[in-house]
Amino acid sequence: MTVSSLTPPTPLSPERRPGPCAWSPPPRAERLPSAVVHGCLDDGLSVCLGLLAHDPERFAPAAVAWHARLCTWLPGIDFGESRAAFCALEALAGPDPAAAARALSAICERDGLDEVATTLNTWLERRPRAIAVLPARPPDSPTAA
């Protein structure tokens, strides 16, 4: 055995170069808004809520990035609370966004993120309310004489 066979391969050696099956992250179609990944949490959430209303396809990636930041702001967060916050974020795009916003707001209030809770509560107050549509009454049926 020679000494050269005992030395570890260098990063540029052919043995270490990635082959055609090597994993690489997919290219990003668009960058996330900077307020989502930098700055304060409440501004980032405001941007996410704006994307939800005006560019829904960009909401999910932004919400995932915001959730990651939330977890870094709360170093003691456990799996259950992290999952609850993530599910509430996802549910903002679902059939009952008001319930999702209230759930996320409660999590934020519990953890002392009052500004984030205020952002959600303000969003709730400013959202257009759905108008209930009552079913039309059937016409009176003629009575038999």
Buried (B, 14 or more C-beta within 10 A) or exposed (E): EEEEEEEEEEEEEEEEEEEEEEEEEEEEEEEBBEBBBEEBBBBBBBBBBBBBEEEEEBBBBBBBBBBEBBBEBBEEBEEEBBEBBBEBBBBBBEEEBEEBBBBBBBBBBEBEBEEBBBBBBEBEEEEEEEEEEEEEEEEEEEEEE
